[in-house]
Structures are given as C-alpha cells and as structure tokens.
Amino acid sequence: MELQTLTQFFMWSSILNGSILILWTGLFMFAPNLVYRLQSFWFPIPREKFTVVMYSFLGVFKLLFIIFNITPYLALLIIAG
C-alpha cells in the first residue's frame, strides 16, 4: 500500500472519528437529559451511574482516537515530509 493512500485513510478516519467525538461530547454537555432519557428507555440505570459511564466511555474513546487515528496520521505526515 502506498504512503499517500495510508495518509489519506488516516486523515479521513481522524476526521470521521473526531466528528463523532465532538458530536457525542456536545450532546452529553448540552443535552444530557435527552441522552439520559433515550438511553434509560432501553437500559434502566440510575442517573449518577449513567453520568460516570458516559464520562468513562468518552475518555476511552478519546484515548483510542488519539492512539489509533491521530498518532499514525502524524507519523505518516512526518515520514512523507
């Protein structure tokens, strides 16, 4: 696989996953009651636990995003440049 193809793959992967992270964080920050009502409809969970779980998932997703999207993309940019 060519270096430019890999660079473009990680660029678009970073854009898409970054958009998901921003959307998820925005919904959790600005409409937490809506998110809680939607999720508690399927999974009955106390509000305090829900907040901890959502915050933990956001942290894990952010770390995985940095490790598996941003870092390889930056490394490919360094190699190509």
C-alpha positions as CSV (number, residue, x, y, z in Angstrom):
1,M,0.0,0.0,0.0
2,E,1.3,3.4,-0.9
3,L,2.3,6.0,1.7
4,Q,-0.2,8.6,0.3
5,T,-3.1,6.1,0.4
6,L,-2.4,5.3,4.1
7,T,-2.0,9.0,4.9
8,Q,-5.4,9.8,3.3
9,F,-7.0,6.8,5.1
10,F,-5.8,8.0,8.5
11,M,-6.8,11.6,7.6
12,W,-10.4,10.7,6.8
13,S,-10.5,8.2,9.7
14,S,-9.4,11.0,12.0
15,I,-12.0,13.4,10.6
16,L,-14.8,11.0,10.9
17,N,-13.9,9.8,14.4
18,G,-13.2,13.3,15.6
19,S,-16.6,14.4,14.4
20,I,-18.2,11.5,16.3
21,L,-16.3,12.5,19.4
22,I,-17.3,16.2,19.1
23,L,-20.9,15.3,18.5
24,W,-21.0,12.8,21.4
25,T,-19.4,15.3,23.7
26,G,-21.7,18.1,22.6
27,L,-24.8,16.0,23.1
28,F,-23.6,14.9,26.5
29,M,-22.7,18.5,27.5
30,F,-25.7,20.4,26.1
31,A,-28.5,17.9,26.2
32,P,-27.7,15.4,29.0
33,N,-31.4,14.9,29.9
34,L,-32.2,13.9,26.3
35,V,-29.4,11.5,26.1
36,Y,-30.3,10.0,29.5
37,R,-34.0,9.6,28.6
38,L,-33.1,7.9,25.3
39,Q,-30.7,5.5,26.9
40,S,-32.7,4.8,30.0
41,F,-35.6,3.7,27.8
42,W,-33.6,0.7,26.8
43,F,-31.2,0.3,29.7
44,P,-32.6,1.2,33.1
45,I,-29.7,2.8,35.0
46,P,-29.6,5.4,37.8
47,R,-28.6,8.9,36.6
48,E,-25.4,9.0,38.7
49,K,-24.1,5.8,37.2
50,F,-25.1,6.9,33.7
51,T,-23.0,10.1,34.1
52,V,-20.0,8.1,35.2
53,V,-20.4,5.5,32.4
54,M,-20.8,8.2,29.7
55,Y,-17.8,10.1,31.0
56,S,-15.7,6.9,31.1
57,F,-16.7,6.0,27.6
58,L,-15.9,9.5,26.3
59,G,-12.4,9.2,28.0
60,V,-11.7,5.8,26.5
61,F,-13.0,6.9,23.0
62,K,-10.8,10.0,23.2
63,L,-7.7,7.9,24.1
64,L,-8.4,5.4,21.4
65,F,-8.9,8.2,18.9
66,I,-5.6,9.7,19.7
67,I,-3.7,6.4,19.8
68,F,-5.2,4.8,16.7
69,N,-6.1,7.8,14.5
70,I,-4.1,10.9,15.3
71,T,-0.7,9.3,16.1
72,P,-0.5,7.2,12.9
73,Y,-1.6,10.1,10.8
74,L,1.0,12.4,12.3
75,A,3.7,9.7,11.9
76,L,2.8,9.3,8.2
77,L,2.9,13.1,7.7
78,I,6.4,13.1,9.3
79,I,7.6,10.2,7.1
80,A,6.2,11.8,3.9
81,G,7.5,15.3,4.6
